[in-house]
Amino acid sequence: MKDYQSKNPYNGDILETYSKDTESDINAKLDKALAVETSWANIPIAERCELLTKVADLLLDRKEEYAELITKEMGKPISQSIAEIKKCAWACDFYALNAEDLLADELIATDADESFISNDPLGCILAIMPWNYPFWQVIRFAAPTLTAGNTALLKHAQNVTGCSIALEKLFLDAGYPEGCFQSIKAEHEEIEKLIAHNGIKAITLTGSEKAGKSIARTAGENLKKTVLELGGNNACIVWEDADLKKHMDTMVNARMQNTGQSCIAAKRFIVCEGIYDSFLEQFTEKVKALIIGDPMQKDTFIGVMAREDLAKTLQEQIDASIKKGAIVTLGNKRDGTFFSPTILTNVTVDMPVFEEETFGPVAAIIKAKDRKEAIEMAANSRLGLGSMLFTEDIDGAMNVISDIPDGGFFVNDMVKSDPRLPFGGTKASGYGRELSREGILEFVNKKTVYIKK
Ligand SMILES: O=CCCC(=O)O
């Protein structure tokens, strides 16, 4: 009996089984990473960028193959899997083009003849990544982090072990030296030991709040830096002057893409009274029209959830909210891993669908009496990944930017990640930033250099 199974959540087919790495397998991988650390750190950044360009090319050449693997392992509709791979190539190209500038010494005038910050690599970084964007979550960490001269060990979610292995091969095929990027199949106990090991210099985790606390605790005991991206309960605020016709597809996409399994999805729709009825009518119509079906079909927009237990958890959150007075306006049908796109109205701030992150295709809609109340409700969350506001009043939107203490604020668009912009949260959504200049500088030693001649 193998330890891990890759199982297609759409039809239950067992795709592959895998044995967990033993302690000595993991130590051997760490040794390999440590053996290459110095030579990798010392090659010119431009050469590392060339390799990254090769990764981008391979991603595009192999996009169908990788997309199929994603779809089969976690159920993402195939067109969205292809889009995920293209986005990975974009991030690689972005860093291949910009890393030299982003990592350049920062000169600072002082009493010294020369003083500057040198952005030196840290060494081996442990990445713990989730299944919902199995390539993207990894590439957005790996592209900048490796290019900064670090090496990486990836502990991926069990249900996407095939993707994890494919990612390791991708870097090798692109020409990265052995040991630069390796995937491990490990459990919590081995991860704790790795974090404590001197060879691991920092940890990045995208995952649940519970996992974040546990990893941060162990990392803290060992004085290791962490970057944590722990999910969100993003508000989609709709002021009474919003252009619904123009933005309705975006608002639906913001909730329903990836079958609702995205940390940055719009989870709480906070809609001003004056536009509530039109919003609900248009939103419901669009959600009803989403194509549900086999994730391998290119027109499918809503596939299945990645695991049955996730669908059950979503059901519990909905049931508990209905008990408190939420009304099912659409959907709420579950069958195994399938969950129909669901709209809940009459939502109040004390319901699980408002207070907790819902990781599936359910939109919780709440009425606000005015703009001010809408902003206050949006800010009322333990999580702080991002929020979006739809309005024609751009000055009014600019005035409320600092009223919601989230990591991102998007006006007339959905919260989305972009290699050029920092990505990350506040409060229980975690800390640290990925992507952009901030992302590549998370895992460097900002060394102060001071020279008197
Ligand atoms: O689940 C969160 C990440 C989604 C994204 O970066 O687009």
PDBQT file of the ligand as one rigid body, heavy atoms in Angstrom, charges set to zero:
ROOT
HETATM    1  O1  LIG A 501      -5.654  31.142  -3.779  1.00  0.00    +0.000 OA
HETATM    2  C1  LIG A 501      -5.045  32.188  -3.944  1.00  0.00    +0.000 C 
HETATM    3  C2  LIG A 501      -4.161  32.565  -5.105  1.00  0.00    +0.000 C 
HETATM    4  C3  LIG A 501      -4.907  32.872  -6.333  1.00  0.00    +0.000 C 
HETATM    5  C4  LIG A 501      -4.145  33.744  -7.290  1.00  0.00    +0.000 C 
HETATM    6  O2  LIG A 501      -3.012  34.156  -7.055  1.00  0.00    +0.000 OA
HETATM    7  O3  LIG A 501      -4.720  34.069  -8.324  1.00  0.00    +0.000 OA
ENDROOT
TORSDOF 0
